Amino acid sequence: MKTFKEMKKGAKQTLKKHYLLAVFLVLIITFLGATKPVSRIMTESLIEPFKPNNSQSFSLLLQQTNGSPSTAVLDDMVAGNFEAGQEIADAYKEARMTGVAENGFGGNRGIASEVLATFGSGAVMLNLAKAVSGLLGSNSTGAAVVLIGSVLVSLLVFIFIQNILEPLVARMLMEARTYKNVPLTHIFHPFAVGRWFRMAMVMLVKSIFLGLWSLTIIGGIIKFFSYAMVPYITAENPNVKPLEAITLSRRMMKGHKWKLFLFYLSYIGWFLLGILTFGLLNYFFVDPYIRLGGVEFYEEVRRQAIENKIQGYELLNDEYLHEIPKHRVLNDNYLDTAYEAKDLEGRDLKLKGVQGFLAKAFGIWIGSTQKQREYQDYIIEKKGLEEDTDAMNGLTYPNRLNPLYTPVAKRVNRRLNWTRVYSVWSLITMFILFSFIGWVWEVSLIMVEYHVFANRGALHGPWLPIYGIGGILIVIVLSYLKKNPVAEFVTAIALAGSVEYSIAKYLEDVNHIRYWNYKGNFLNLDGRICFEGLLVFGIMGMVIVYLIAPMIDDILTLIPARILMVVALVLFGCYMGDNFYSSANPNVGSGVSEDLAIGGWPTTLGFEDKLDMPAEEETEIRENIADVQTLQTVGIYINNIALLDEAREDGIVDAIEEGRFDEISDSEEVMELRTQIASGVVAEE
């Protein structure tokens, strides 16, 4: 067996060859996966003894809930005792957001952390139960419906998405170890060969077994290493059955469990550096390095299993995932590639003029639908031929040599291809769809956080154009970079950051309202963009370009062209009408932005910037204006510059600065604005 040094050397070589691919895969599995990265497990073990217990209230909460606040929330929900459950959920969420309790990703700031804290505290299910109970008129029935529905949805997401990411990433990294090129579409290999469900079942059974073994004192630790090869086995052979994979992993790891533990322990220096860099080094070096080290370890135990012909070694049957085939084998299996190339040359659809420029530079089609489909099929076949040529030359994994390969798998692989052109109507529809999804996302966050509906954004309709603009710009402006995923990822981050910053600045200058604020987040610029947000935009940009946009386009091409054109024009017309109306009457209702927060309780009243009042006096003002509705009124006055002059004339500004809060509460102007706020109308000049 190779030494640790030799395995690490192999991991570094692969990381150097496919750095951004490895980082991208690790980010996906870190943010979406069901298991913790090894670096995080080791880091927590190192710092846990030194972590201060600085919250007596959280300790008391643990005592009251027998160590499981989220379970206590669910118990109260099932019993119909929503108020008690809400108190526990709020306390637990606060503990997670302040860093007293574990909140995932090793952090407690930003959107992702807040979502985790809200879901992890049980608040989401509790609020859903309240809503359903209101409709059904029964707390117990509402709780039961939400509990069953939530459990089913959570199980489906866990089984078919989160838990399956481990073998998907493992297979991609194994390809990266062997081949120069690794197409992103290969991550869907189990889907292409019709074994997604089988792979999900393997990982589910592994999780169940590990969960049961963890109930014993030491069994969970031993079985963690005993089952460590399961993701790699099912990645290599998606046709393997659950018990076959687990049994084979146990046999392969016999005599190697302690070695794997020592192998992970040998990374301790990197774990310490990860702590010193607040976890950033883990994302961009340590985790990819460790996962590639895991691939090298699997290669060694796999080689020994085959050499020793242990029982079940025949299941390790994808030999060309680990070594490049000989030229003779490749030529025999890709003999038709040369003929396909000649056939494509014979029907070369060269585009000229404006259409040619738009198609090649931006992936936009403005001609007839029939010609678009012909050209679409042509470039998909051409891209597939390029991959076959690379496979024939030993540059990429040869799908045709996979034991599960079928003509159906070939068609699926080619339809997943991102090399395509989009019609204007398809792009308009996707713009509206992306904008709507962004609006649903932000409205959902507000409902989860504050239990109320807030129409987010500057417009009145159900769309947030920043999501649509960002998504479409990434699809068309970066179209030329699709062949280079590294450049695509980096440029997507830069483009998304530029768009988000520009739109934030424009809305602040025009509407005098800050619609989002990242101040306090890691590496933010003027509160308009931040590191976490840009990273999410970069990942989502890649997902949109290589997966979501092609899938949506495939669906839209099934709609007759004239019907799609009418739908796109109607939707875009409604959107533009909303833009014209909102330019004169911007949406400044409660909860639409960071400055006009939920319930009218602004995240910052803006005294420091707009009234030259020190920010620390804000706390006193909050305490003295006990009436939330009055504070809502004051917040809208202060943060909406269009109303600030009116507030000065009414004497509200003077009253605030001089601390005469009773006059604010009793003033006729405030009473009038209260009424207008309650009816959804904000005072105008």
N, C-alpha and C positions, 0 to 999 in steps of 0.2 A: 504493500500500500504506500502511496506517496506520502511524503512528510507534509506537515502543516505548511511549512515554508513553500514547498512546491505547489500545493493547492492554492495558496494565497497568491503565488506568482501567476498562476493560470487565471485566477479571478481578476487580478489587476490588468492582465493583458486583454481580457474580454471587456473590462470596464473602460479601458483606454480606447478600444475599438468601437464600442457602442455606448459611450458615456450618456448622452442625452436620452437615448432609448431606455437605458436602465433607470435613470432618474425619473423619467416619465412614468414608467411602470411602477416604480416604488411609490411615487406620489399617489397614483391611483389606488393601489392596494392599501396604503396608509390611511387615506381619507375615506375609502369606501369598503375596505375589507373587514372581515369578521375577526381576524386574529391580530394580536399586537406584534409589531416587529421585534426581533430579538434584541436590537439595540435598546428599545424602550424597556423591555423586561429587565435587562441587565442594569440599565440606568436607574430604574426605580429601586432595584435591589441595593444599589450602591448608595443612593441618597436617602432612602427611607429611614435608616437609623439616625440620621442627622436632621430630619425634618421636624421642626418645632410643632408642638400641639398647642396652637395659639388661639383656639376657639373653644371656650367653655360651653358656649351655646350649642355648637355642633356636637360636642361630646354628650351633652344632655339630650340632644335630638337622637343620637344613636342609642342611648340608654332607653329612651321612651319607645323607640321603634324596634327594639331587639336587634339593632345593628343593620337594619334594612329599611331606610326611609321610603324608598320607592315601593316596596312591598306593602308598607303600611298605607301608602296612598291608595293603592289598588284595593286593599281590604276595606278602607273607608268608602271607596267608590262603590264597590259591590254591595256594601251595607246601606248605600244611599245617604251616607253622612258626608255630603260634599264639602261642607264648611270645614270640618276637621281635616279632611284630606287636602283642602286648599292650603291650610296653614302649614301642614307638613311639607307640601310640594314647594311652597314659597321659601320656606326656611332651607330646604335641601338645595334648591336652585341657587339661592344666595351663597351658600357654602361652596358650591361648585364654581360659581363665577368669581368668588374672592380667593380661590386657590386653597381653601381649607380642606375641601373634599376633592377627590380625583375627578377630572372632567375630560379625560381623553386628549390625545395629541400632545400632552405635556404642557398645555397652556390654558388660559382662561380669559383671553381677550379676543375680540373680533366676532364676526357673524357666525362662523362655524362653531366657535366655542359656546356662544350663546344658544345656538340651536341645540347643541349637544346637551347643555345644562337643562334646557327646557324639556327636551324629550326624556333625558335620563331621570329627571325628578318626578316623572309621572304626570306632570301638569297637562301635557297634550291629551292623554287619554281622559283625564278628569274633565277637561273643558269640553271634549267631544261628548262625554257622558251627560254633562249639563245641557248641552244643546239638544241632544236626542231626547233627554228626559222632558225638556220643555215641549217638544213636539208630541211625545207620547203621553205626557201627563203622569208619568210614573218614574220615580228615581231608580228603583230596582230594575225595571225593564230597560230603561235607557242605559244603565250601567252594564247590563248583561249584553245588550246589542253591541255597544261600543267595545266591550272587552273581547267578545268573540270576533268581531270584525277586525279589531286591532291585532289580535293574536294571529289571525289568518293572514293578514297583509304582512305582518312582521315575519312570519314563518316563510312566506313565499319569497320575500326579498332576501332573507337570510339564506334560504336553500338554493335559489336559482341565480343570485347575483353575488352577494357578499362572500359566501362560503366557497364559491367556485373560482373566485379571483386568484386564489393561491395556486392551483394547478395551471390556470391560464398564463399567469406571469412566469411560472416555472418553465413552461414549454417555450415561451418566447426567449427566455434567458438561455435555455439549452440550445436553441437555434443560433442565438447570438454567439455562443461559445464556438460553434462549429463553422458558421458561414459568415461571409463578408456582408451580405445584404439580408435584412429581416423585414419584409413587408408588414405593415401594421395590420393588414387584413388577416394575417396568420393567427392573430389572437382569437379569431372565431373558428379555428380549426375544428373543435368539437361540434359546433353548430353545422359546419359544412359537411361533416361525415355523419351527422345525425346521432351524435352521442352526448349531447348537452345534458339530457335528463339522466343518463347513466352516470356521467361524471358527478352530477349534483348529488345523486344517491350515495356514491362512494364517500364524498366529503361529509355528507350528513351522518352516515353511520359512524365514520371516524369521530365526529364531534360528539355523538351520543356516547360512544365507548369511552372517550376521554372524560366526558362529564361524569360518567358513572365511576370510573377509576379515581377521579379526583375526590370522591367521597371518602376514600381510604387515606391513611396517613401519608404513605409514600408512593402508593400505586400511580397516582396522577403524574408524578415527576418521571417515574420509570417509563410509563407508557407514552409520555410526551416524546421521548427519544426513540422508543420502540416503534411508534407510528410515524416517525419523522419522514420516512420515504414515501408515504402514501400519496402526497400531492405530486411527486415526481413520477411515480408509477402510473397514476391515472392520466398525467399529462402526456406520457409517452404512449400509453395504450388506453384511450378513452373507452374501449370496449370491455375493460376489466370489471368484474363484479366487486361489490363492496367487500365481502369477506375474503375474496381472493387477494385484493389489494392489501388489506390489513394483515393477512397471514403472511404474504410475501414480504411485506415491510418488516415484520417481526423476525423472519428468517434472515433477511439481509442485514438487519441491525444486531443480530446475535454476535456478541463480542465487540461491537462497535459503538454501543450506547455511551460508554464512558469516554471513548475517543471523540465522539461528537460533542459531548459536554466540554471536554478540554479544548476542542477546536473553537467553540464559541468563546470560551474563557480567554483564549489567546488574543482576542480582540479587545481586551480590557482597556488598553491604552487609548484606543479609538473611542470607547464608551466615555472615558474621562474627558477627552477632548470635546465630545458631543455635549457633555454637561457644561463645559466652559463656554461653548458657543450657543448656549440656550437652545440646544436641539437642532440648530440649523445644519450643522455638519452631518447630523444623522440623515437628514433628507437628501443632501446633495453629495454624500460620499459614503458614510458608514453603512447605511442600510443597503444601497446597491452593492457595495463591496461584500457585505456579509451574505446577501442572497446569492451572489455569484460564487462565493465560497461554498455555499450549500450545494450549488450545482456541481462544483468540482468534487465535493464529498460524495454526492450521489453517483457521479461517474465512476469513482473508485469502488464503492460497494457494489455497484451494478456489474463492473468488470469482474470482480471477485465472484459474484453470484453466478455469472455465466461460466466462468472458468471452472468453478467447483460444481456446476450443474446442480445447484440446490433445487429442491422441489418447487416447481412453479416458475422457474427461470424462463420458460418458454413465453411467458406473458410479456417479457421485456423484448418485444419483437420489432421495434422501430429503429433498426440499426443505423439508418441514415440520418437520424436525428443527432447522432453522436460522431459520425465520421462521413466525410465526403465520398460519394460513390466513385468507382473507377470510371474513366471516360467511356469505356466500352459499354458499361451498364447504362450510363446516361444516354449515350447515342442510340442504343437499342430502344429505350423507352420514349425518347423524344425525337424519333425519326421523322415524324410528321411535321415537326416545327418548321423545317426548311420549306416544306410544301405550303404550309399556312402562311409563311412570310411572303412567298411568291404570289399567293392568292390575294393577300392584302395589297401588295404592290400593284397588282392588276386592277384593283378597284380603289385606288388611292383617291380619297375624297379631299382634294386640296381646296381650301377656302381662300377666297381672294377678297380684296376691298375691305370695306368697313366690317362686314360679317367675319371675315378671316381674322382681322385685328382683334375684334371683341371676343371671339371664341378662344383665340390663343392667349391673349393677354389677361382676360378677365373671366373666361368661361361663361360668357353671356351669348345667348342665341336670340336673334331677332327675326329669323326667317320663318318659313312654313314649318308646321308641326311634323309633317311627313319627312321632310329633309332633316329636321332635327333628330328624329328617331333613327334615321339611316346613319347619320353622322355619329349619334350616340353609340349605336351598336358597333360602328366601325372603330371608334376610339377605345371602347371597352375591349373589343377583340384585340386591338393593337397593344393595349396595356397588358392583357393576359398573355399575348405572344412574347412581350418583353420579359415577363416573369418566367415563362417557359424557357426562353433563351438563356436567361440567367441561371435557371436550374440546370439546363443542359451543359452549361459551362462551369458548373460547380460553385456558383456564386451565392445561390440561395437554396433553401430546403426544397427538394424535389417532391411535390405533392403526389405526383403519379406513382412514386415508389412507396407511398404510405400503404400499410396493409389494409386500411379501410377505404382506400380511394375508389371512387365510382364516377361515372360520367355526371351523375347528379351533383356530386361534390364539386366537380369542375365548374358546373353552371352556377352553383351557389357562390363559389369563390369569385367568379367573374362579375356576378350581379352586385356583390359587395364592393365592387371597385369604385374608388372615388374619382377616377378620371372621367369627367363628364362635362357637358355644357348645360346651363340652366336657362330656360325661357324667361322672358321678362315677367310673365304672369306667375310663374313658379316662384321667382324671387320676391315679387310683391306679396304673394300669399305667405311665404316663409317669413318675411319681415313682420307681417301682422301677427303671425303665429308666435315668433320669438318674443315680440313685444307683449303679447298676451300672457305667455308663460312667465315672463319676468314680472308682470303685474300680479299674477296669481301667487308667485313665489313670495313677493314682498308683502302682499296682503295676508298671506298665510302666516308669515312670521309675526306680523302684528297681532293677528287673532290669537296665535299661540301665546304670545308674550303678554298681551293686555286684555284678551278676552272680548275685544270689540272689533267691529269692521272699520277700516280706514282706507279710503280711496287714495292710494299712494300716487305720487307724481304730480307734475304741473298740469296735466290734462285731466279732463273729466271722465273720459271713457276708460274702458278696461284694457289699457295698454301703457307700457313704459317704453318709449321709443329707444332709450339708450341700449336696451337689450337687442332690439331689432336692428338698430344701426350697427352695433358692434358685431352681431352675428353675420349680417349680410356683407359688411365690409371685409370681415375675415374670409368669407367664402369667395368674394370676387376680387378684392384688391390683392390678396395673397394667393390667388389661383396659380400664378406662375411658379410659386414656391412649393407646390404640392409634392413634387418629386423629392424634395429635401425636407423631411419632417423636422430636422434640427432647426433649420432656418425658419420653417413655418412656426414652430413653437416660440422661438425668441421674438420673431416679428409680430406674432399674435399678441404677446405680452406688451410690446411697445405700442402697437396700434390700439389695443384696448385701453391702455393707460392714457394715451393721447386723447382718445374719444371721451373717456370718462372725465378727465380733467377739463377739457374744453367745454363740455356740456355743463359741468358743475359751475364753471366760471361764468358762462353765458347766462344761466338761470339766475345766478346770484346778482349779476349786473342788471338783468332785465326785470325779474320779478322781486328782487331784493329779498330772496328767501334761500336758505341753504337746505337743499333737499336731501343731502346725506352728509355725514361728517365722520371722518376716520381719525379725528384727533385723539391721541392716546393709543392708537394702534401702532404696531411695530413698523418702522420705516414708512411713515406717511408723509405726503407732500401737501402742505397747506390744508390738510384734512380732506382733500378732494380725492386722492388716490392713496393706496397703501399696499405694502408688500403682499399680504395675504390675499387681498382682492385681485391683484394682478396675477398672482399665481393661479388662483381659481379661474380667472379669465383665460389664461394661457392653456390650462388643461381643458376647459370647456371648448375653447377655440379648436383644439385638436379633435375633440370628440365631434364637434359640429362638422368640420371639414371632411373628416375621414369616415364618419358613421351616420350622424343624424341627418345632415343635408342630403346625402345620397339616398337614404331610406325614405325621407319625406318626398324627394323628387320622384322616386319610383312609384310612390302612391299617387302623387299628383298627375303623373303621366297616364294613369288609368282613367282620369276624368277627361271627357271630350274637351278639345281645345277651346271651343266657343263658350262652354259652360264655365270652364276655369277662368277664362278672360272676364266674363261677367262677374263672377264671384270676386275676383281680384280687384276689379274696378269699383265695385260696390263697397268692399271693405276699405279700400284705400280712400275712396271718397268720404266715407264716414270719418276716417282718421284725419284727413285734411280739414274737414269741417270742424272737428274738435280742435284742431290746431288754431284755426282762425278765431274761433270763439274764445279759446283759452288765452290767446295772445292779449285780448282785451280784458278777459275775466279769468285770471289764473286760478287754479284750484288751490285755495289756501285754507281748506277746512281742517278740522282737528285730525292730527295724526298723519298728514300728508308728507311731512318732512321732519328733519332733525330739529328745525327751529320751531315748528308747530307740532309739538309732541302729543301723544295720546292724552285725551282728556284735557287738552289745552295746557298741559304741564310741560313747558318747553325744557329741552335738555340744557339750554342756556338761554337766559332771558335777553342776552345781548347788551346788558348794561355797560360792560367794559368797553365794547367797541362803539356803541352808539350814544351813550350818555356820559362817557368819561367817568364812570363809576367803577371803583375797584371790584374785581370779580369776587373777592371774599365777602363783600356785603350782600351777595346774592342769597346766601344762606339765611341771613337775618330777614331779608324780604320774604323768603319762602315761609319762614316761621311766623312772621307777623301777618301775612295775608293767609289766614287759615282757610278762607273760602276758596275752594278750588276753582269755582266758576269765575271768581274775580281775578284769580291768578291767570286763568285762561285768557280773560279779556286783556289783562296787562301784557301777557306774552304776545298776543296777536298784535296789539298796538306797537309794542317795542320792536318786534321782529319784522313787521311789515312796514317798510319805510314809507310806503304810499299812505299809511295812516299815521305816521309818526308826527307830521306837522299838525294834524288834527288833534293828536293827543296833547301836543304842547299847548294848542289853543284852549283845549278843555281844562288845562291845568293838571292833567294826570301826571305828566312828566315831573312837574314841580312837586306834586304830592309824593311821588315815589322817592325823589331825591331827598326830600325833607322828612321822609318817614311818616307822613300823615296818611296811614293806610286806611283808617276809618273813613276818611273823605272819599277814598277811591271806591270802597265797598258801597257807599251810600250815594255816589254821584249819579245824576240822571243819565249821563253819557254811558256809564258802565252798565246801568240797568237796561238801557236801550240796546247796547251791543250784546248783552247776555241773551236778550230775546232773539236777536238776529242770529246769534250763534246757534241757539237751540233750534231754530228753524232752518239752519243750514246756509244762512246768508251772512256774509261778513260786511260790515259797514263800508260804504264807498265815500269818495270825496263829495 
